[in-house]
């Protein structure tokens, strides 16, 4: 059986001279039954051509923040560096995938992009905005807190109703989910941990990194498997 092709846009490293992405994303897609398709970030006008080659989209996180101007706010000093070229390309890929009905999974910064695309906004720095830290010490591939799972949500269908233990490596979070976006997971301190676009077959964002936990936690792998299964169903 042909594996569904899951596009994973690559990060721009070394000042934009090198493409990269942690191996865990590709490994988790493979373990879930998909075929990872690395996509170099570039001209947003080329996004549609890449989308024609794939059955689903995984938007990964990275050591950068979405420009706050994108959601109508001035940048504060605690806001991290931006990578506008990557953000613009990933936005074009995500908007195109949603319009085509292709499944989308946003992880960490990818979840935040889903919210912003739908008119949402972010906490620029959780320690300042909520007096909270969601940056766990190393190792980053172990769970550090739980996420409550929203009843009747896509997330619940994937992982079950019991609280899910997750890792935490972010200083920003969704403050306003956006139009037609439902919150389907949250930390005990109130931080939004999962969102999904209402009416979409599969459009899920998670604030943690399931790809880093998938090898030892079947519930985390089920999130990636949900993306792959949705891509397979759409291709039939």
N, C-alpha and C positions, 0 to 999 in steps of 0.2 A: 504493500500500500504506500502510495506517495505521501510523504510527510508535508503538512501545510508549511508554507514558507512564512516565517515571521521576521519582518524587517526590524532591525535594531540600529537606529542612527548612532554614529560614532561621535565620540568627543573630539574636540580640537585641543591638542596639547602642544607644549613648547612654543607658545605664541602663535599657534595656528599652523606650525610646520609639520605636525605629525597627528595621525588619527589613532585613537585608542579607545578601549572600553574594557572594564574588568571581565575576565573570562567567565565568571560565575553566571552572567546573563546568558551567554550562549550555551553553557553546560546545562543550565536549568531548562532552557527551551528544548534542548535535545532530550533530556531526561523526561520531559513532559510529552514527547512524541512529535515535536516540531523540528523544522530545519531553520536554524538561525541564519538570517541574511544580513550581514553587516552593510550599512549604507553610509557612505561618506557625506558629512554635512557640506552644504554648498549653496548654490543658487536656489532659493525657494521655488523658482519657476520650474525647476526640474523635479520637484516632489512628485507630481502626478506620474511622471515616467517611472520613478522608482516604485510607486504604489501599484502600478500595473504588474510588477514582478512579484508582488507579495500577496499573501492571503490574510495577514494580520499585522499589527504594529505593536511593538514594545518600546515605550519612551522611557529611557533610563534616567537616573539621577546623575549628579556630578558636583564637583567643587566650585559651584557658581550659583548665582541667584538670578531669577528673572528680573529684568529691569523694572523697578517699581513704577516708572513712568507708564509702563504697559497697562497697569491697573489704576492709573490716575493719581499717583502719589509722588511726592518728592522723595528722593533718596535720602535716607538718614545715615549717619556715620557708621552704624552697626550693620548696615546692609552689606553683604559680601560683594565680591567682584561679579560682573556680568560677562556673558559671552553672547552678545547680540546676534552674531551670525548663526550660532547653533540654535538659539531660541527661535529665530525667524524661520529657520529650516524645519525644526521640529514642529512648530506651529502649523506650517503649511502641510506637513505630513499628517498631522493629527486632524486638522480640519478636513483634509481630503479623504482620509480614511473614514471619518464619521459620516461624511456626505455620501460615500460609496457603500456604507453599511458594513465596513470591515471592522472586525473586533479590535479594540484598543485597550492596552494595559499600560497605565502610567505608574511608574515606581519613583517614590521620593519626589524629586524635582519634576518628574513626569506627571505625577498627580497634581502638583501645584499648577503646572501648565494647563491641565484639563480645566481646572477651576477658573483660571485667568481667561482662557479662551471663551468661556461661557459667561464672562462678565463678573467673575468673582475677584476677590482680593486676598492678600496674604498678610500675615504678621511678619513684618520685616525682621524682627529679632525677638524670639520668645522670652529671653531673660528680661528685656525691657518692657514688652507688651503685656506679659502675663506673669512675670516673675518666676519663670520655669526654665529648666534646662532639659533638653531632650538629646543631649550629646553624651552617649555612654562612653566610658573608657574602653580601651582595647581589652579583649578582642571584640571586634565589631560583628562577628558572625555568631554570637550567642544572644539569646533573648534577654531583655532587661526589664520589660514591663508587659502588662496585658492590654489587649484591645477588646472592648465590648463590641459584640457583633449585632447589628441592627436586625430585628425580626423581619422576615419576609424579603430580605435584600438578596441581591446577587451574591454578595459576600457570604451570606449565610448558606446559600445553596452550595457554595464551593467548599466552605470549611466547617459547616455546622454551626450550631447556636452557642456552644460553649465559648467562654473567653479564650482568645488566641494570644499565645506568648510571642512577642515580637522583639526585634532589635530596634535601636533608636539612634540615628546619626544625623539629625537635622537641627538647624537653629531657626528655621522658618516653618510656618504651617498655614493652612487655609484658615482665613478669618471669615470670609464670606464665600459660600460655595459657588454661587453663580446661578444663572437662569436654568431651570430644569435639572438642577443637580441636587441629588439627595445625599445626605451624610449617612453612611452605613456602618461606620466604625469610629470609636472615639476612645481615648485613653481615660483612665480614672480621674485625671486632673482636668479633663474637659477639652484637651487638644483633639482636633479632628484628625482621624487616622485613616479613614477610607471614605471615598465618594464614588457615586455612580451616576451616569446620565440617564435620566428617566426616559423610557421609551426606546432606548437603544438595545439591540440584541446583546451586546457585550461592550461596555465602555466603563471600565473600572479603574480607580486610582487608589493606591495604597501608599501610606507615608513611610512605611518601613521597607526593608529589603528582603523580600521572600526568596529571591534567588540565592542569597547568602545562607539561608536556613534550609533550603529545599532538600539538600542531601541527607539531612538527619530528621526532618519533620515532614511527614506525608501531607499534613494539612497545608503547609506552605507550598509544597509542590503542586497541590491541587489548584492553587491560584494560577500557576503557569499552565497547568493542564486545561483549566477552563478556557484560557485564551486559545490554546491550540485546538481544543475541541470545537470552539465556536468558529475558528477559521476553517476547520474541516467541514463543518456543517454548512457554512456559507458556500463553500466550493462545490457542493454536490448539486 
